[in-house]
């Protein structure tokens, strides 16, 4: 898969994913706890540098390579 997530976007996605997953473990008695598992998606897209939705819509936050 082609990389379509830029550096700043990757950092934000990784941080958001980690925060959401941490909330899953910190708030063990909360009824909304399992919604925090959605953090897996931004974490993986940030780690792998590709976003399926960006590919679907033809978007990219990667810098354009000058040739």
Secondary structure, DSSP 8 states (H G I E B T S, - for coil): ------HHHHHHHHHHHHHHHHHHHH-TT-TTGGGGGGHHHHHHHHHHT--HHHHHHT---S-----
